[in-house]
Amino acid sequence: MIAIVQVFDDMYDVYATLEEQVVFTKAIERWDVDAKDGLPEYMQVCYQILLDLYDEFGYELTRKGQSYHLFYAKELMKNHLRTYFAEAKWFHQNHIPTMEQYMPVASTSIGCELLLGTSLLGMGDVVTKNDFDWLLFSDPKMVKASKVVARLLDDIAGHKMEQKRGHSASSVECFMKQYGVTEEEAKDNLRKQVVDAWKDMNEAVRRPSPVPKLFLVRILNFARVFHVVYIDEKITTLMLEPSSKRMSLLCSSIHCQCDALEEQA
């Protein structure tokens, strides 16, 4: 799932023209094999892979008597790709949105909700229709907070590299423009928002909930993963580098550590 989402991310960010993105997004909304006929060849391949993957999901879910889960899985992917398209339009229009415009879109495009919802497909009878409805349609405070943590930490750590690559504005740029502050002032404020989001999640875990505690813990753990991945800006910058450069930097680091060990010996 992560691999195919990364392909779509690159397609919307780098490879596809805005006109191609319009056609592809409409095809996603249709979710029908016939919709691929109007797509460019490279998009047809991506589209077919996506349909095949979810057909496999559907087969396994039907075999287990949980076919209704597939509807929610598709809706999660549709929601996710809609946000890619919204961000692509901002980029092509050179538009820097307000934070109020940015966060509902970008907090979804980070993928926390998609990955969380997809992971529930493997939890069997523990997850019910009401749980999926809670996740997708009730805008729960805990899910929203986890998305804020993921998005803002990603933006703080990686926005300079993303701007070099040619990317839509991050929350750092949005905040700077909206409030007329410096980059560091914007980052400091966004970090405070991350702290507040963690408080919201901790509070939600302690209170009675319409979904199982196991579900809430999973949301909490997803936020923890994103926090660990993005809290160190140097690590995140390395992750955003081309693969050849990442390998070179990693090898250099290993050599330095080996040299240090030899000196100690």
Salt bridges, closest charged atoms under 4 A:
ASP13 OD2 - HIS167 NE2 3.14
GLU29 OE2 - ARG82 NE 2.59
GLU60 OE1 - ARG63 NH2 2.59
GLU75 OE2 - LYS78 NZ 3.72
GLU113 OE1 - LYS147 NZ 3.60
ASP133 OD2 - LYS129 NZ 3.02
ASP139 OD2 - LYS144 NZ 3.13
ASP154 OD2 - ARG151 NH1 2.89
ASP155 OD1 - ARG151 NH1 2.86
GLU162 OE1 - ARG165 NH1 3.39
GLU162 OE1 - HIS167 NE2 3.93
GLU173 OE2 - HIS159 ND1 2.74
GLU183 OE2 - HIS159 NE2 3.29
GLU183 OE2 - LYS160 NZ 3.54
GLU183 OE2 - LYS187 NZ 3.36
ASP188 OD1 - ARG191 NH1 3.05
ASP200 OD1 - LYS141 NZ 3.71
GLU203 OE2 - ARG207 NH2 2.67
GLU233 OE1 - LYS187 NZ 3.63
GLU233 OE2 - ARG191 NH2 3.17
GLU241 OE2 - LYS245 NZ 3.64
